[in-house]
Amino acid sequence: MSAELAVMAAGLPRGVRLEQVTAAVRVLTDPDGPGEPWDASAIAAVLPLIVEHAAGGSLAAAATTARWLAHLAD
């Protein structure tokens, strides 16, 4: 399966690159990040919103924002 097909199979819009998704997941699972690292179900639930928030920009930056907002909300 190509990277593009893998991203599309995950329900993400066309044009989202697997490398971007991987970078966002690294941010969300980094044990040194704010709060607790996110698990797979939390990432799957919020990833479409991160893509929307990124608006064609960096998914890692949008993931960082999401992780900080979740940490501050706790």
PDB file of N, CA, C and O in Angstrom:
ATOM      1  N   MET A   1       0.853  -1.176   0.000  1.00  0.00           N
ATOM      2  CA  MET A   1       0.000   0.000   0.000  1.00  0.00           C
ATOM      3  C   MET A   1       0.894   1.233   0.000  1.00  0.00           C
ATOM      4  O   MET A   1       1.840   1.322   0.783  1.00  0.00           O
ATOM      5  N   SER A   2       0.595   2.174  -0.870  1.00  0.00           N
ATOM      6  CA  SER A   2       1.387   3.401  -0.919  1.00  0.00           C
ATOM      7  C   SER A   2       1.080   4.274   0.293  1.00  0.00           C
ATOM      8  O   SER A   2       0.065   4.097   0.967  1.00  0.00           O
ATOM      9  N   ALA A   3       1.973   5.214   0.551  1.00  0.00           N
ATOM     10  CA  ALA A   3       1.781   6.129   1.683  1.00  0.00           C
ATOM     11  C   ALA A   3       0.496   6.926   1.513  1.00  0.00           C
ATOM     12  O   ALA A   3      -0.228   7.147   2.483  1.00  0.00           O
ATOM     13  N   GLU A   4       0.207   7.361   0.285  1.00  0.00           N
ATOM     14  CA  GLU A   4      -1.017   8.144   0.047  1.00  0.00           C
ATOM     15  C   GLU A   4      -2.256   7.304   0.333  1.00  0.00           C
ATOM     16  O   GLU A   4      -3.210   7.792   0.939  1.00  0.00           O
ATOM     17  N   LEU A   5      -2.248   6.048  -0.097  1.00  0.00           N
ATOM     18  CA  LEU A   5      -3.383   5.174   0.180  1.00  0.00           C
ATOM     19  C   LEU A   5      -3.543   4.918   1.674  1.00  0.00           C
ATOM     20  O   LEU A   5      -4.665   4.840   2.174  1.00  0.00           O
ATOM     21  N   ALA A   6      -2.429   4.786   2.388  1.00  0.00           N
ATOM     22  CA  ALA A   6      -2.486   4.558   3.831  1.00  0.00           C
ATOM     23  C   ALA A   6      -3.130   5.743   4.534  1.00  0.00           C
ATOM     24  O   ALA A   6      -3.941   5.563   5.442  1.00  0.00           O
ATOM     25  N   VAL A   7      -2.775   6.945   4.122  1.00  0.00           N
ATOM     26  CA  VAL A   7      -3.354   8.145   4.731  1.00  0.00           C
ATOM     27  C   VAL A   7      -4.839   8.241   4.394  1.00  0.00           C
ATOM     28  O   VAL A   7      -5.657   8.569   5.254  1.00  0.00           O
ATOM     29  N   MET A   8      -5.184   7.952   3.135  1.00  0.00           N
ATOM     30  CA  MET A   8      -6.592   7.996   2.736  1.00  0.00           C
ATOM     31  C   MET A   8      -7.396   6.916   3.465  1.00  0.00           C
ATOM     32  O   MET A   8      -8.548   7.148   3.833  1.00  0.00           O
ATOM     33  N   ALA A   9      -6.801   5.742   3.676  1.00  0.00           N
ATOM     34  CA  ALA A   9      -7.472   4.667   4.399  1.00  0.00           C
ATOM     35  C   ALA A   9      -7.739   5.066   5.842  1.00  0.00           C
ATOM     36  O   ALA A   9      -8.686   4.578   6.458  1.00  0.00           O
ATOM     37  N   ALA A  10      -6.919   5.941   6.375  1.00  0.00           N
ATOM     38  CA  ALA A  10      -7.108   6.423   7.743  1.00  0.00           C
ATOM     39  C   ALA A  10      -8.204   7.473   7.822  1.00  0.00           C
ATOM     40  O   ALA A  10      -8.515   7.958   8.910  1.00  0.00           O
ATOM     41  N   GLY A  11      -8.798   7.835   6.681  1.00  0.00           N
ATOM     42  CA  GLY A  11      -9.886   8.795   6.674  1.00  0.00           C
ATOM     43  C   GLY A  11      -9.428  10.240   6.612  1.00  0.00           C
ATOM     44  O   GLY A  11     -10.209  11.150   6.890  1.00  0.00           O
ATOM     45  N   LEU A  12      -8.188  10.460   6.257  1.00  0.00           N
ATOM     46  CA  LEU A  12      -7.671  11.823   6.164  1.00  0.00           C
ATOM     47  C   LEU A  12      -7.775  12.312   4.734  1.00  0.00           C
ATOM     48  O   LEU A  12      -7.778  11.505   3.804  1.00  0.00           O
ATOM     49  N   PRO A  13      -7.861  13.614   4.542  1.00  0.00           N
ATOM     50  CA  PRO A  13      -8.037  14.155   3.194  1.00  0.00           C
ATOM     51  C   PRO A  13      -6.841  13.882   2.289  1.00  0.00           C
ATOM     52  O   PRO A  13      -5.713  13.701   2.747  1.00  0.00           O
ATOM     53  N   ARG A  14      -7.120  13.859   1.020  1.00  0.00           N
ATOM     54  CA  ARG A  14      -6.071  13.703   0.010  1.00  0.00           C
ATOM     55  C   ARG A  14      -5.082  14.856   0.153  1.00  0.00           C
ATOM     56  O   ARG A  14      -5.481  15.987   0.432  1.00  0.00           O
ATOM     57  N   GLY A  15      -3.812  14.577  -0.033  1.00  0.00           N
ATOM     58  CA  GLY A  15      -2.790  15.611   0.070  1.00  0.00           C
ATOM     59  C   GLY A  15      -2.055  15.601   1.397  1.00  0.00           C
ATOM     60  O   GLY A  15      -0.986  16.200   1.518  1.00  0.00           O
ATOM     61  N   VAL A  16      -2.614  14.928   2.394  1.00  0.00           N
ATOM     62  CA  VAL A  16      -1.918  14.797   3.673  1.00  0.00           C
ATOM     63  C   VAL A  16      -0.867  13.715   3.489  1.00  0.00           C
ATOM     64  O   VAL A  16      -1.182  12.582   3.123  1.00  0.00           O
ATOM     65  N   ARG A  17       0.381  14.072   3.746  1.00  0.00           N
ATOM     66  CA  ARG A  17       1.481  13.125   3.537  1.00  0.00           C
ATOM     67  C   ARG A  17       1.721  12.285   4.792  1.00  0.00           C
ATOM     68  O   ARG A  17       1.573  12.761   5.918  1.00  0.00           O
ATOM     69  N   LEU A  18       2.089  11.042   4.572  1.00  0.00           N
ATOM     70  CA  LEU A  18       2.365  10.129   5.675  1.00  0.00           C
ATOM     71  C   LEU A  18       3.458  10.682   6.584  1.00  0.00           C
ATOM     72  O   LEU A  18       3.409  10.492   7.799  1.00  0.00           O
ATOM     73  N   GLU A  19       4.439  11.361   6.009  1.00  0.00           N
ATOM     74  CA  GLU A  19       5.511  11.953   6.812  1.00  0.00           C
ATOM     75  C   GLU A  19       4.956  12.995   7.779  1.00  0.00           C
ATOM     76  O   GLU A  19       5.437  13.116   8.905  1.00  0.00           O
ATOM     77  N   GLN A  20       3.947  13.748   7.343  1.00  0.00           N
ATOM     78  CA  GLN A  20       3.320  14.744   8.215  1.00  0.00           C
ATOM     79  C   GLN A  20       2.590  14.063   9.363  1.00  0.00           C
ATOM     80  O   GLN A  20       2.672  14.498  10.511  1.00  0.00           O
ATOM     81  N   VAL A  21       1.875  12.990   9.039  1.00  0.00           N
ATOM     82  CA  VAL A  21       1.146  12.247  10.073  1.00  0.00           C
ATOM     83  C   VAL A  21       2.124  11.649  11.073  1.00  0.00           C
ATOM     84  O   VAL A  21       1.893  11.705  12.281  1.00  0.00           O
ATOM     85  N   THR A  22       3.202  11.085  10.580  1.00  0.00           N
ATOM     86  CA  THR A  22       4.227  10.491  11.454  1.00  0.00           C
ATOM     87  C   THR A  22       4.822  11.541  12.385  1.00  0.00           C
ATOM     88  O   THR A  22       5.028  11.271  13.568  1.00  0.00           O
ATOM     89  N   ALA A  23       5.097  12.723  11.869  1.00  0.00           N
ATOM     90  CA  ALA A  23       5.646  13.801  12.705  1.00  0.00           C
ATOM     91  C   ALA A  23       4.644  14.213  13.780  1.00  0.00           C
ATOM     92  O   ALA A  23       5.030  14.460  14.922  1.00  0.00           O
ATOM     93  N   ALA A  24       3.371  14.289  13.427  1.00  0.00           N
ATOM     94  CA  ALA A  24       2.340  14.654  14.405  1.00  0.00           C
ATOM     95  C   ALA A  24       2.231  13.587  15.490  1.00  0.00           C
ATOM     96  O   ALA A  24       2.110  13.912  16.671  1.00  0.00           O
ATOM     97  N   VAL A  25       2.272  12.326  15.098  1.00  0.00           N
ATOM     98  CA  VAL A  25       2.196  11.230  16.075  1.00  0.00           C
ATOM     99  C   VAL A  25       3.405  11.269  17.005  1.00  0.00           C
ATOM    100  O   VAL A  25       3.270  11.025  18.204  1.00  0.00           O
ATOM    101  N   ARG A  26       4.579  11.570  16.469  1.00  0.00           N
ATOM    102  CA  ARG A  26       5.778  11.686  17.326  1.00  0.00           C
ATOM    103  C   ARG A  26       5.574  12.759  18.392  1.00  0.00           C
ATOM    104  O   ARG A  26       5.937  12.560  19.551  1.00  0.00           O
ATOM    105  N   VAL A  27       4.995  13.892  18.005  1.00  0.00           N
ATOM    106  CA  VAL A  27       4.732  14.969  18.966  1.00  0.00           C
ATOM    107  C   VAL A  27       3.760  14.491  20.047  1.00  0.00           C
ATOM    108  O   VAL A  27       3.976  14.732  21.234  1.00  0.00           O
ATOM    109  N   LEU A  28       2.700  13.818  19.631  1.00  0.00           N
ATOM    110  CA  LEU A  28       1.663  13.415  20.568  1.00  0.00           C
ATOM    111  C   LEU A  28       2.082  12.278  21.493  1.00  0.00           C
ATOM    112  O   LEU A  28       1.495  12.109  22.562  1.00  0.00           O
ATOM    113  N   THR A  29       3.082  11.501  21.103  1.00  0.00           N
ATOM    114  CA  THR A  29       3.527  10.374  21.929  1.00  0.00           C
ATOM    115  C   THR A  29       4.850  10.626  22.636  1.00  0.00           C
ATOM    116  O   THR A  29       5.345   9.750  23.345  1.00  0.00           O
ATOM    117  N   ASP A  30       5.426  11.796  22.456  1.00  0.00           N
ATOM    118  CA  ASP A  30       6.717  12.127  23.066  1.00  0.00           C
ATOM    119  C   ASP A  30       6.574  12.176  24.586  1.00  0.00           C
ATOM    120  O   ASP A  30       5.801  12.986  25.099  1.00  0.00           O
ATOM    121  N   PRO A  31       7.303  11.328  25.317  1.00  0.00           N
ATOM    122  CA  PRO A  31       7.190  11.329  26.777  1.00  0.00           C
ATOM    123  C   PRO A  31       7.684  12.628  27.424  1.00  0.00           C
ATOM    124  O   PRO A  31       7.355  12.908  28.577  1.00  0.00           O
ATOM    125  N   ASP A  32       8.464  13.416  26.695  1.00  0.00           N
ATOM    126  CA  ASP A  32       8.956  14.678  27.239  1.00  0.00           C
ATOM    127  C   ASP A  32       8.028  15.853  26.940  1.00  0.00           C
ATOM    128  O   ASP A  32       8.310  16.980  27.347  1.00  0.00           O
ATOM    129  N   GLY A  33       6.938  15.606  26.243  1.00  0.00           N
ATOM    130  CA  GLY A  33       5.987  16.674  25.916  1.00  0.00           C
ATOM    131  C   GLY A  33       5.113  17.014  27.115  1.00  0.00           C
ATOM    132  O   GLY A  33       5.208  16.369  28.159  1.00  0.00           O
ATOM    133  N   PRO A  34       4.268  18.018  26.969  1.00  0.00           N
ATOM    134  CA  PRO A  34       3.389  18.406  28.078  1.00  0.00           C
ATOM    135  C   PRO A  34       2.348  17.324  28.363  1.00  0.00           C
ATOM    136  O   PRO A  34       1.815  16.712  27.437  1.00  0.00           O
ATOM    137  N   GLY A  35       2.064  17.093  29.621  1.00  0.00           N
ATOM    138  CA  GLY A  35       1.069  16.090  29.997  1.00  0.00           C
ATOM    139  C   GLY A  35       1.557  14.680  29.681  1.00  0.00           C
ATOM    140  O   GLY A  35       2.741  14.443  29.441  1.00  0.00           O
ATOM    141  N   GLU A  36       0.615  13.769  29.691  1.00  0.00           N
ATOM    142  CA  GLU A  36       0.921  12.373  29.402  1.00  0.00           C
ATOM    143  C   GLU A  36       0.958  12.151  27.892  1.00  0.00           C
ATOM    144  O   GLU A  36       0.230  12.812  27.152  1.00  0.00           O
ATOM    145  N   PRO A  37       1.800  11.228  27.431  1.00  0.00           N
ATOM    146  CA  PRO A  37       1.764  10.871  26.006  1.00  0.00           C
ATOM    147  C   PRO A  37       0.384  10.325  25.637  1.00  0.00           C
ATOM    148  O   PRO A  37      -0.270   9.662  26.443  1.00  0.00           O
ATOM    149  N   TRP A  38      -0.040  10.607  24.432  1.00  0.00           N
ATOM    150  CA  TRP A  38      -1.358  10.176  23.971  1.00  0.00           C
ATOM    151  C   TRP A  38      -1.302   8.742  23.485  1.00  0.00           C
ATOM    152  O   TRP A  38      -0.283   8.294  22.961  1.00  0.00           O
ATOM    153  N   ASP A  39      -2.408   8.020  23.661  1.00  0.00           N
ATOM    154  CA  ASP A  39      -2.476   6.657  23.143  1.00  0.00           C
ATOM    155  C   ASP A  39      -3.103   6.658  21.745  1.00  0.00           C
ATOM    156  O   ASP A  39      -3.581   7.684  21.262  1.00  0.00           O
ATOM    157  N   ALA A  40      -3.087   5.495  21.116  1.00  0.00           N
ATOM    158  CA  ALA A  40      -3.540   5.380  19.722  1.00  0.00           C
ATOM    159  C   ALA A  40      -4.990   5.798  19.544  1.00  0.00           C
ATOM    160  O   ALA A  40      -5.326   6.423  18.537  1.00  0.00           O
ATOM    161  N   SER A  41      -5.852   5.472  20.487  1.00  0.00           N
ATOM    162  CA  SER A  41      -7.266   5.827  20.326  1.00  0.00           C
ATOM    163  C   SER A  41      -7.474   7.339  20.425  1.00  0.00           C
ATOM    164  O   SER A  41      -8.298   7.897  19.700  1.00  0.00           O
ATOM    165  N   ALA A  42      -6.743   7.999  21.306  1.00  0.00           N
ATOM    166  CA  ALA A  42      -6.852   9.462  21.409  1.00  0.00           C
ATOM    167  C   ALA A  42      -6.331  10.127  20.139  1.00  0.00           C
ATOM    168  O   ALA A  42      -6.922  11.087  19.645  1.00  0.00           O
ATOM    169  N   ILE A  43      -5.228   9.613  19.616  1.00  0.00           N
ATOM    170  CA  ILE A  43      -4.662  10.170  18.387  1.00  0.00           C
ATOM    171  C   ILE A  43      -5.626   9.979  17.226  1.00  0.00           C
ATOM    172  O   ILE A  43      -5.861  10.908  16.453  1.00  0.00           O
ATOM    173  N   ALA A  44      -6.184   8.785  17.100  1.00  0.00           N
ATOM    174  CA  ALA A  44      -7.127   8.510  16.016  1.00  0.00           C
ATOM    175  C   ALA A  44      -8.356   9.422  16.098  1.00  0.00           C
ATOM    176  O   ALA A  44      -8.883   9.855  15.073  1.00  0.00           O
ATOM    177  N   ALA A  45      -8.804   9.706  17.311  1.00  0.00           N
ATOM    178  CA  ALA A  45      -9.982  10.549  17.480  1.00  0.00           C
ATOM    179  C   ALA A  45      -9.719  12.002  17.107  1.00  0.00           C
ATOM    180  O   ALA A  45     -10.605  12.675  16.581  1.00  0.00           O
ATOM    181  N   VAL A  46      -8.515  12.492  17.374  1.00  0.00           N
ATOM    182  CA  VAL A  46      -8.245  13.913  17.195  1.00  0.00           C
ATOM    183  C   VAL A  46      -7.481  14.240  15.904  1.00  0.00           C
ATOM    184  O   VAL A  46      -7.426  15.405  15.510  1.00  0.00           O
ATOM    185  N   LEU A  47      -6.899  13.251  15.248  1.00  0.00           N
ATOM    186  CA  LEU A  47      -6.089  13.524  14.062  1.00  0.00           C
ATOM    187  C   LEU A  47      -6.843  14.283  12.962  1.00  0.00           C
ATOM    188  O   LEU A  47      -6.269  15.203  12.379  1.00  0.00           O
ATOM    189  N   PRO A  48      -8.085  13.945  12.656  1.00  0.00           N
ATOM    190  CA  PRO A  48      -8.797  14.746  11.644  1.00  0.00           C
ATOM    191  C   PRO A  48      -8.926  16.226  12.043  1.00  0.00           C
ATOM    192  O   PRO A  48      -8.873  17.106  11.184  1.00  0.00           O
ATOM    193  N   LEU A  49      -9.091  16.493  13.328  1.00  0.00           N
ATOM    194  CA  LEU A  49      -9.173  17.881  13.796  1.00  0.00           C
ATOM    195  C   LEU A  49      -7.818  18.578  13.689  1.00  0.00           C
ATOM    196  O   LEU A  49      -7.749  19.769  13.384  1.00  0.00           O
ATOM    197  N   ILE A  50      -6.751  17.838  13.939  1.00  0.00           N
ATOM    198  CA  ILE A  50      -5.407  18.401  13.800  1.00  0.00           C
ATOM    199  C   ILE A  50      -5.150  18.769  12.343  1.00  0.00           C
ATOM    200  O   ILE A  50      -4.597  19.830  12.054  1.00  0.00           O
ATOM    201  N   VAL A  51      -5.552  17.894  11.428  1.00  0.00           N
ATOM    202  CA  VAL A  51      -5.396  18.181   9.992  1.00  0.00           C
ATOM    203  C   VAL A  51      -6.179  19.435   9.630  1.00  0.00           C
ATOM    204  O   VAL A  51      -5.676  20.293   8.904  1.00  0.00           O
ATOM    205  N   GLU A  52      -7.396  19.546  10.125  1.00  0.00           N
ATOM    206  CA  GLU A  52      -8.216  20.730   9.853  1.00  0.00           C
ATOM    207  C   GLU A  52      -7.572  21.991  10.431  1.00  0.00           C
ATOM    208  O   GLU A  52      -7.523  23.028   9.770  1.00  0.00           O
ATOM    209  N   HIS A  53      -7.083  21.898  11.657  1.00  0.00           N
ATOM    210  CA  HIS A  53      -6.451  23.051  12.318  1.00  0.00           C
ATOM    211  C   HIS A  53      -5.183  23.480  11.580  1.00  0.00           C
ATOM    212  O   HIS A  53      -4.881  24.670  11.492  1.00  0.00           O
ATOM    213  N   ALA A  54      -4.448  22.506  11.054  1.00  0.00           N
ATOM    214  CA  ALA A  54      -3.202  22.823  10.351  1.00  0.00           C
ATOM    215  C   ALA A  54      -3.461  23.607   9.074  1.00  0.00           C
ATOM    216  O   ALA A  54      -2.605  24.377   8.639  1.00  0.00           O
ATOM    217  N   ALA A  55      -4.625  23.425   8.469  1.00  0.00           N
ATOM    218  CA  ALA A  55      -5.027  24.165   7.254  1.00  0.00           C
ATOM    219  C   ALA A  55      -3.940  24.159   6.183  1.00  0.00           C
ATOM    220  O   ALA A  55      -3.607  25.200   5.616  1.00  0.00           O
ATOM    221  N   GLY A  56      -3.389  22.970   5.913  1.00  0.00           N
ATOM    222  CA  GLY A  56      -2.362  22.856   4.885  1.00  0.00           C
ATOM    223  C   GLY A  56      -0.956  23.110   5.379  1.00  0.00           C
ATOM    224  O   GLY A  56       0.005  22.966   4.622  1.00  0.00           O
ATOM    225  N   GLY A  57      -0.821  23.488   6.641  1.00  0.00           N
ATOM    226  CA  GLY A  57       0.502  23.742   7.213  1.00  0.00           C
ATOM    227  C   GLY A  57       1.028  22.515   7.943  1.00  0.00           C
ATOM    228  O   GLY A  57       0.668  21.384   7.617  1.00  0.00           O
ATOM    229  N   SER A  58       1.861  22.743   8.908  1.00  0.00           N
ATOM    230  CA  SER A  58       2.541  21.682   9.643  1.00  0.00           C
ATOM    231  C   SER A  58       1.595  20.945  10.593  1.00  0.00           C
ATOM    232  O   SER A  58       0.994  21.549  11.482  1.00  0.00           O
ATOM    233  N   LEU A  59       1.472  19.641  10.392  1.00  0.00           N
ATOM    234  CA  LEU A  59       0.678  18.842  11.331  1.00  0.00           C
ATOM    235  C   LEU A  59       1.370  18.744  12.684  1.00  0.00           C
ATOM    236  O   LEU A  59       0.702  18.677  13.716  1.00  0.00           O
ATOM    237  N   ALA A  60       2.696  18.734  12.694  1.00  0.00           N
ATOM    238  CA  ALA A  60       3.432  18.669  13.958  1.00  0.00           C
ATOM    239  C   ALA A  60       3.160  19.913  14.808  1.00  0.00           C
ATOM    240  O   ALA A  60       3.003  19.811  16.025  1.00  0.00           O
ATOM    241  N   ALA A  61       3.104  21.073  14.176  1.00  0.00           N
ATOM    242  CA  ALA A  61       2.806  22.311  14.916  1.00  0.00           C
ATOM    243  C   ALA A  61       1.382  22.274  15.460  1.00  0.00           C
ATOM    244  O   ALA A  61       1.143  22.657  16.605  1.00  0.00           O
ATOM    245  N   ALA A  62       0.443  21.819  14.649  1.00  0.00           N
ATOM    246  CA  ALA A  62      -0.946  21.711  15.108  1.00  0.00           C
ATOM    247  C   ALA A  62      -1.073  20.673  16.216  1.00  0.00           C
ATOM    248  O   ALA A  62      -1.852  20.857  17.151  1.00  0.00           O
ATOM    249  N   ALA A  63      -0.314  19.585  16.121  1.00  0.00           N
ATOM    250  CA  ALA A  63      -0.325  18.562  17.171  1.00  0.00           C
ATOM    251  C   ALA A  63       0.249  19.111  18.473  1.00  0.00           C
ATOM    252  O   ALA A  63      -0.245  18.798  19.556  1.00  0.00           O
ATOM    253  N   THR A  64       1.285  19.923  18.364  1.00  0.00           N
ATOM    254  CA  THR A  64       1.866  20.555  19.554  1.00  0.00           C
ATOM    255  C   THR A  64       0.837  21.444  20.232  1.00  0.00           C
ATOM    256  O   THR A  64       0.693  21.415  21.454  1.00  0.00           O
ATOM    257  N   THR A  65       0.126  22.230  19.445  1.00  0.00           N
ATOM    258  CA  THR A  65      -0.933  23.088  19.992  1.00  0.00           C
ATOM    259  C   THR A  65      -2.004  22.244  20.680  1.00  0.00           C
ATOM    260  O   THR A  65      -2.435  22.571  21.786  1.00  0.00           O
ATOM    261  N   ALA A  66      -2.433  21.162  20.031  1.00  0.00           N
ATOM    262  CA  ALA A  66      -3.468  20.302  20.603  1.00  0.00           C
ATOM    263  C   ALA A  66      -2.996  19.679  21.916  1.00  0.00           C
ATOM    264  O   ALA A  66      -3.757  19.588  22.880  1.00  0.00           O
ATOM    265  N   ARG A  67      -1.741  19.255  21.942  1.00  0.00           N
ATOM    266  CA  ARG A  67      -1.235  18.621  23.162  1.00  0.00           C
ATOM    267  C   ARG A  67      -1.145  19.631  24.300  1.00  0.00           C
ATOM    268  O   ARG A  67      -1.489  19.305  25.436  1.00  0.00           O
ATOM    269  N   TRP A  68      -0.694  20.839  24.021  1.00  0.00           N
ATOM    270  CA  TRP A  68      -0.635  21.874  25.040  1.00  0.00           C
ATOM    271  C   TRP A  68      -2.034  22.247  25.538  1.00  0.00           C
ATOM    272  O   TRP A  68      -2.244  22.409  26.740  1.00  0.00           O
ATOM    273  N   LEU A  69      -2.985  22.382  24.618  1.00  0.00           N
ATOM    274  CA  LEU A  69      -4.348  22.725  25.037  1.00  0.00           C
ATOM    275  C   LEU A  69      -4.959  21.627  25.897  1.00  0.00           C
ATOM    276  O   LEU A  69      -5.640  21.920  26.880  1.00  0.00           O
ATOM    277  N   ALA A  70      -4.727  20.377  25.541  1.00  0.00           N
ATOM    278  CA  ALA A  70      -5.223  19.262  26.349  1.00  0.00           C
ATOM    279  C   ALA A  70      -4.565  19.265  27.720  1.00  0.00           C
ATOM    280  O   ALA A  70      -5.226  19.014  28.728  1.00  0.00           O
ATOM    281  N   HIS A  71      -3.278  19.545  27.762  1.00  0.00           N
ATOM    282  CA  HIS A  71      -2.550  19.581  29.038  1.00  0.00           C
ATOM    283  C   HIS A  71      -3.077  20.717  29.923  1.00  0.00           C
ATOM    284  O   HIS A  71      -3.269  20.524  31.124  1.00  0.00           O
ATOM    285  N   LEU A  72      -3.308  21.872  29.352  1.00  0.00           N
ATOM    286  CA  LEU A  72      -3.799  23.005  30.130  1.00  0.00           C
ATOM    287  C   LEU A  72      -5.231  22.822  30.600  1.00  0.00           C
ATOM    288  O   LEU A  72      -5.641  23.391  31.611  1.00  0.00           O
ATOM    289  N   ALA A  73      -5.994  22.016  29.853  1.00  0.00           N
ATOM    290  CA  ALA A  73      -7.396  21.763  30.231  1.00  0.00           C
ATOM    291  C   ALA A  73      -7.502  20.781  31.399  1.00  0.00           C
ATOM    292  O   ALA A  73      -8.533  20.726  32.070  1.00  0.00           O
ATOM    293  N   ASP A  74      -6.440  20.004  31.644  1.00  0.00           N
ATOM    294  CA  ASP A  74      -6.476  19.017  32.748  1.00  0.00           C
ATOM    295  C   ASP A  74      -6.441  19.677  34.089  1.00  0.00           C
ATOM    296  O   ASP A  74      -6.464  18.995  35.114  1.00  0.00           O
TER     297      ASP A  74
END
